[in-house]
Amino acid sequence: MTGTEDEILRTVLDQWKSAVDAHDPGRVASCFTDDAIFQGLHPYSIGPQGVAAYYDSQPIGLTADYDILQTRRLAEDVVLGYLGVDFGFTDRPTLAVNLGVVLRRIGDSWLIAHYQVSRLG
């Protein structure tokens, strides 16, 4: 896939969001590279297995809504994104976080190679 940084980021993150909203940890993990560094709000992991385990531990009904704040093309096959994400829950207030991602093109696909959540405030 070619396109602008925003288009590339939105395509990958729409797949991620759809899988998070469906509570499908395997499909969430398929959005990541084999060597992805993943940092949610728990200790980090490497690779899709850690991503799947993290999202499997999340409550049913979790949703993710995101806004792209900034993008940069770091290289022909590398895109950086900085986002605001609201994670919604059925039984508690929405959790607003910032998310930094690095996407890498592998063949014809763009995948998440780095995912770092931070809570400010």
ZAMARGU-4260 file (C-alpha; in steps of 0.2 Angstrom, whole numbers, plus 5000, padded with zeros to 4 digits):
<rodrens>
0) 5000/5000/5000 | 5006/5017/4996 | 4999/5033/5002 | 5001/5048/5014 | 5007/5045/5031
5) 4989/5048/5038 | 4982/5036/5026 | 4994/5022/5030 | 4992/5025/5049 | 4973/5026/5048
10) 4972/5009/5038 | 4983/5000/5051 | 4974/5008/5066 | 4957/5005/5059 | 4961/4986/5059
15) 4968/4988/5076 | 4953/4997/5083 | 4941/4985/5075 | 4950/4970/5083 | 4951/4979/5100
20) 4932/4983/5099 | 4928/4965/5095 | 4939/4958/5109 | 4949/4948/5096 | 4966/4947/5103
25) 4973/4936/5089 | 4967/4949/5076 | 4975/4963/5087 | 4991/4954/5087 | 4991/4952/5068
30) 4993/4971/5066 | 5011/4969/5074 | 5028/4964/5067 | 5036/4948/5074 | 5048/4958/5084
35) 5036/4972/5089 | 5040/4981/5105 | 5024/4983/5114 | 5021/4994/5129 | 5003/4996/5135
40) 5000/5001/5153 | 5008/4985/5160 | 5026/4979/5157 | 5032/4978/5139 | 5033/4963/5128
45) 5041/4958/5112 | 5031/4951/5097 | 5013/4947/5094 | 5011/4934/5108 | 5013/4947/5121
50) 5001/4959/5112 | 4988/4945/5111 | 4990/4941/5130 | 4989/4959/5134 | 4972/4962/5125
55) 4966/4945/5130 | 4967/4951/5148 | 4957/4967/5144 | 4938/4967/5149 | 4925/4963/5137
60) 4917/4979/5130 | 4934/4988/5129 | 4933/5000/5114 | 4947/5012/5107 | 4944/5028/5098
65) 4959/5038/5091 | 4964/5054/5084 | 4980/5056/5074 | 4989/5071/5081 | 5005/5070/5071
70) 5014/5059/5058 | 5031/5058/5050 | 5039/5048/5036 | 5055/5042/5044 | 5060/5032/5029
75) 5052/5025/5014 | 5046/5010/5024 | 5044/5018/5041 | 5030/5029/5047 | 5029/5037/5065
80) 5012/5042/5072 | 5007/5051/5088 | 4989/5049/5093 | 4977/5053/5107 | 4967/5037/5111
85) 4951/5035/5122 | 4949/5018/5129 | 4931/5015/5134 | 4924/5003/5146 | 4907/4997/5151
90) 4910/4999/5170 | 4922/5014/5172 | 4926/5030/5165 | 4935/5032/5148 | 4954/5031/5149
95) 4963/5045/5139 | 4981/5041/5134 | 4994/5046/5121 | 5000/5033/5109 | 5016/5033/5099
100) 5018/5020/5085 | 5031/5016/5072 | 5024/5007/5057 | 5035/4997/5046 | 5031/4991/5028
105) 5035/4972/5026 | 5031/4967/5008 | 5014/4974/5004 | 5009/4976/5022 | 5011/4990/5035
110) 5013/4983/5053 | 5016/4990/5070 | 5034/4988/5075 | 5033/4999/5091 | 5018/5004/5102
115) 5020/5015/5117 | 5006/5021/5128 | 5008/5035/5140 | 4996/5043/5152 | 4999/5062/5155
120) 4992/5071/5170
</rodrens>
